Amino acid sequence: MAEVLIDNTGASVTIELDIADPVSSYSVSLAEGAPVGRADFVDPPGAAAERIFFHTEVDEEFGGRGLAGLLVRAALADSIRNNLTVVPVCPLFARHLRTHGDEFVAAGGKFRRPAPTDIALVTRATRSGHEIR
């Protein structure tokens, strides 16, 4: 997945899905190709098509361009396309779904509140750097 979008300055940016183990991400890059932000997630093993979003950041020098919002919306749209239930541990994702959750669901999206087991899984994934089971 590589999607070209326009930020608040009118510049083209590219959002790409980077699958890794145990932590994957959606990254946003400028036209020059340098990644300047990402939304990290974990896909729980054995779970029924869920994606736990736990961290989103954009390099400080690119703040105010709406890049974090583009990352969130692109990740949520991809979750709809892939029939994934979103688990918003990341405050940015949680805030977006509190505000726009009805629209997300109306577009075919699914989300649920994080449980302690989700937090534990993210903690293991980010600490170990190894495959999670």
N, C-alpha and C positions, 0 to 999 in steps of 0.2 A: 504494500500500500504506500503510495506516494501521492500526496495531494497538494496542489498549489493553491494557496489562499492569499488574500490581501490583508495586510495589517492596517492599523489606524493611520499610518503615514502614507498609505497608498502603495507601499512596496510589496513585491511578491515574496512570499515565504513558502517553504516546503515543509510539510509534516510527513514524517515517515515512521513506520512501525519497525522497531528493532527488537526482535525476539532473542532472548538470552536465557540462561538458566543460572540462578533461580529468578533474577529480577529482569524484567523486560521494560521497554519504555516506548513512548511516542516522543519523537524529537522534532524540534522546529529549527530550521536552518534558514539563513538569509540567502539571497540570490547567489552570493559568492560561495555558498556551500558549507560555511562553518556553522556547526550546531551552536545555538545560543540558549536553548532551554529544553526541558524534558518533563514528561509526566510518567513517573515510575509505577509499575504494577506487578502483581504476582498473580499467576493463575493457579489456584489451589489444586493439588493433585487429587484425582478422583472426584472432584466436585462436579456438580451438574452444570457445566458451562458458566462459571463465574469468573469475574476479574476484579481483584482487589486493588484499587488505586490508592496509593499511600503517600505519594510525595510529588509535588509539582514545583518547578523552579525555572526562572528565566534570569539570565545574566543581568546584573543590576544596570549596566550601561544601556540595556535595551528595554528597560521598564517604560511603561506608559504607551507602548505600541499595541497593547491588546494581545500579545503573544500567548500569555497564559490562558486567556479565554479561548483563543483559537485552538490551543492544545486540548482543553477540556471538551469543547464542542466536537472536535474531530475524533477524539477518543470515544465519546459517547455515541456519535454517529456510527463509528466502526463497531461498537458493541451491539448496536441495533442490527446492523448488517450481519453480524455473526451470531445473533441470538444469544448474547451473553448477559447474565445478570450482573449489574455493576454493584460493587460494595465500596462505598465512598469513605475510606479512612482519612484521606487527604482533606483538610479543611476547605480547600478551594472546590473540590468536587462536591463535598457535602453542601456547601453554601449554594452552589449552582443548582443542585437537585432540590434543595429547599425552596428556591425561588422558581425554578423552571421544571420541577418534577412532573407536574401534570402534562406539560407539553411533551416531555421526554416519553412518558408512558403513552400518550396519545399517538406518538410517532412510532410506537412499537417497542419502546425500551422497557427494561425491567431493572429495578434496583431494590436493595434491601439495606437495612441498618447493619453496621458492622457488629459482630459478636466478639467476645473475648478470644475465641479461637482464631478469628481473623487477625487480630492484633498479634497474637502469639506466632502465627505463621509468618507474618511480615517481619517480626523481630528475628525469628530464626533465619529467614531468607537474607536479611540485610547483614546479619552478623556472621553467618557462616560462609557466604559466597559459594556454597555448594548446593547441589541438587537437594530439593526439599521433598520429603515424603510424608 
